Amino acid sequence: MAEGPFSPFFGLDTLWRLRRNQLGYYQSLQARYGDRVRLRLGPYRNWLLFHPDEIESVLTTHASSFVRFEPVMRVLEQWNGRSLLVSEGARWRARRRQVLPAFARSRMTEYGARIVSHTADLSERLKAAAEAGEVSLDTDRTMATLSLRIALDALFDDQTDHRVSQTGDAIAVLSDVAFRESTALWRRPSWWPFGWNPRKQQAIATMDRLVSSIVSARLRVSHDDRGDLLSMLIANGDEENAIRDEAMTLLIAGHETTGAALAWASDLLSRHPETLAQVLAEIDRELGNRPAVLADIARLPLLRAVVDETLRLYPPAYALFPRHATEQVVLDRLTIAAGDLVQLVPFVTHRDPRWFDGADSFRPARFLGVPAFPPYAYFPFGAGPRVCIGEYFGLLELVLALGTLLQHWTPLPAESRAIPEAKFSLRPKNGLQQRWRLRGQPEGMSRAVNAH
């Protein structure tokens, strides 16, 4: 029988450890207790499962026996409404069928052009601010802003600059609140006037005004297909509130995770000059100075491998939403009782030396050719029926945006090592202060810029 640390405080000490150092705590539990760890979280028995076979069982084989943990979903429902993200059962299946056409491969060429255009604009802004061929910036914040511009355009066909700042600030607040409330003993009522609650209510109001106003305006003016995600949501004939909920979820989720992954990729490449030189050579050979297009992803296998390896080492979704067993499930002599919780942690499984040689090392070559690791040892977008619906769009954005930046810029190593901070997504703690050098320029004095 799998065991875990005994908690005399009904799991309160576990919650404290999770909020203090979630990644380190998960890793220490696997190192001490193995692939199956039983914890107490208040009234719930919680299983941490780290082995690919059991991950497959939870996400695929027995997926219908698990739902996302209701208290966490109620936190997200405060601003996501009843979207695909928080739905279960028949409603989830109906919502997924309605949203899926927005991510059809036939639409990716248009999305790719928008991604490249916004990234090229960022590159030009950096060139204008460069001094002696270099700029110094917070790469994490810059990439988050870039991914937000792309999300607003691809989702809403909206490129209004004044929306970017207020939207980014609001999403940052909601990301922090989501982590706090999902690891708290109780959620403050909406009228609570203290702590982070007023900021949360203001952020929710900001996001609701933004998304609702865009949806309402589009419904009043035209139902024509503008090549954006909103056009597809409207084409489904849904009511306005349902469109708003899905648009809100896609905007927040896409912006938050992609920006983090771009920052981590920049950091990893800057600290591995050999790999960076190979990637730059591949980009020069296949792209030259022309804008990248969707078909180029297949021509840039090393860059794609860099993205995959980044998602292995620093998966933005470092821990999947807890699952709640709706019935008894037997997983290879382990019985998960009805009512038990199950937690899967990509950050830990992705770094398991049984599946990945040099598991803590940056080795993109492991993703070139046939993988040597089990399929469910690598699941940055989840897996099974509830795999992230925007997986292909996310990969498209990461490859095209990173490739477009690297056509003109080289990231230089930060003075101090970036520390991963487990909030609602995995981001560099206190940002990522980094210099970028214009390619073809000798090393010079950098100039700090605001590239937002």
Residue, then its C-alpha position, 0 to 999 in steps of 0.5 A: m500500500a502506498e503511504g505518505p507523510f502522516s498529518p496530525f492537522f488534517g492536512l493543514d500542514t500539507l497546504w502550508r507546504l504546498r503554498r510555501n514550496q510546491l515544486g520542492y514538496y512534490q519532488s521530495l514526496q516522490a523521492r521518499y515514497g515513490d510513484r504513489v503518495r497518499l496525503r490528507l487534505g482536509p476531509y479528502r484523501n489525496w493521491l499523488l501519482f507519478h508513474p506514466d502508466e497510472i497517469e494514462s489510466v487517470l487521463t485516458t483509460h478511466a477518464s470518465s470516472f474522474v471530474r475536476f475537483e469542484p472547489v477549484m473549478r468554483v474558484l475559476e468559475q468566478w471569472n470564466g463562467r460556465s465555460l469548457l474549462v469548468s464544465e463536466g459531463a454532457r455540458w462539457r462534451a457539447r461545449r467542446r464540440q462547439v469550440l473545437p472548430a475554432f482550432a481547426r487546422s484550416r484556420m492556423t495559417e491565418y493565426g500564424a500570420r498574426i503571430v508573426s506580425h505581432t512578433a515582428d512588431l516587437s522586434e522593431r520596437l526593440k531595434a528602435a530602443a537599442e543602444a550599441g546593438e543591445v537592449s535590457l528587459d524583463t523577458d518574462r513580462t515582455m513575452a507575456t505582453l506579446s502573447l496577450r497582443i497575439a491573443l487579443d488579435a487572434l481571438f477578437d481581431d482586436q489590436t487596440d493598444h490601450r486594452v493591453s495594459q489593463t488586460g495584462d494587469a487584470i490577468a496577473v491579479l486573477s492568476d495570483v488569486a486563482f493560486r491563493e484561493s485554490t490552496a486556501l482553506w476557505r474562500r472569502p465572500s465577494w463582499w469581503p473588503f480586506g486582503w486581495n478580495p477588492r483587487k480580485q473584484q476589480a480585475i474580474a470587472t475589468m475583464d468582464r467589461l473588456v470581453s463583454s463589450i467586444v462580444s456585444a459589439r461584434l454581435r451587433v455589427s456583423h457575423d462575418d468570419r474575420g479569421d479570428l476565434l470569436s467568429m467561430l464562437i459566434a457562428n455556433g449560434d450560442e447565446e451571448n453569455a456562453i460566447r463571453d465565457e469561452a472567449m474569457t477562458l481562451l484569452i486568459a489561458g492562452h496568454e498566461t501559459t504561452g508567455a511563460a513558455l516563451a520566457w523559459a525558452s529564451d532563458l534556456l537558449s541563452r544559457h546553452p550557447e551551442t544549442l543556440a548557435q545550432v538553432l540560429a543556423e537552422i533559422d538562417r538556413e530555412l527562413g533567412n530574412r523572410p517572415a515565417v509561415l505555418a509550413d516552416i514549422a516542419r522545416l525547423p525541427l530543432l527549434r520545435a525540439v527546443v520548444d518541447e524540451t522547454l515544456r518538459l523542464y518548465p511546463p506552465a501547467y506544472a500540476l494538472f487540476p486535481r481530479h475527483a473520483t466519482e466511483q471506485v477505480v482500481l489501478d494496478r492493485l491500487t484502489i482509488a475510492a469514490g470521493d478520493l482526489v488524484q493529483l498529477v504533476p508534469f513537473v515531477t514526472h517530466r524530470d524522472p531519470r527513469w524516463f529521461d536521460g540527464a533529466d534535469s539537463f536541457r537536451p532538445a535532441r531527445f525530441l528529434g526522432v522516435p521518443a525514447f520515453p513512454p508517451y505519458a511521461y511527457f504531458p505538458f498539455g494534459a492528455g486524453p479526452r480533456v487534453c488542452i483544446g488549444e495545444y496545436f495553437g500554443l505550439l504554433e505560437l511558440v515556434l513562430a514567435l520564438g523563430t521570428l525573434l531569433q531571426h534578429w535577436t540573440p538572448l544573453p544569459a541573465e546575471s542570476r539563475a531564474i527560479p521557477e515559481a509555482k503560482f497558477s502557471l510556472r513563471p520565473k520568480n521576480g521576472l527574468q531580467q535579460r539582455w538581448r543583442l541585435r544579431g550581427q552586432p558586437e557586444g556593447m552597452s545595453r539599454a533598459v527598455n519598456a517593450h510593452 
